[in-house]
């Protein structure tokens, strides 16, 4: 986020992704959710159906981006 000059904050949450989103939405009351996921070739159980579940449960705008194994967002230079 810093590389894109976008102010953001966050914390570590529950190890179950949807529970972590539930907790964060209750605490922060966001109007937009930004989700960074491992690239599809490195995805694991945590990513399965997550984006659809978040969109359905919270009914707010969601943006998703992939993070490569080195921690970079492909195509952004970050």
Secondary structure, 3 states (H helix, E strand, C coil): CHHHCCCCCCCCCCCCHHHHHHHHHHHHCCCEEEEEEECHHHCCHHHCCHHHHHHHHHCCEEEEEEECCCCCCCCCCC
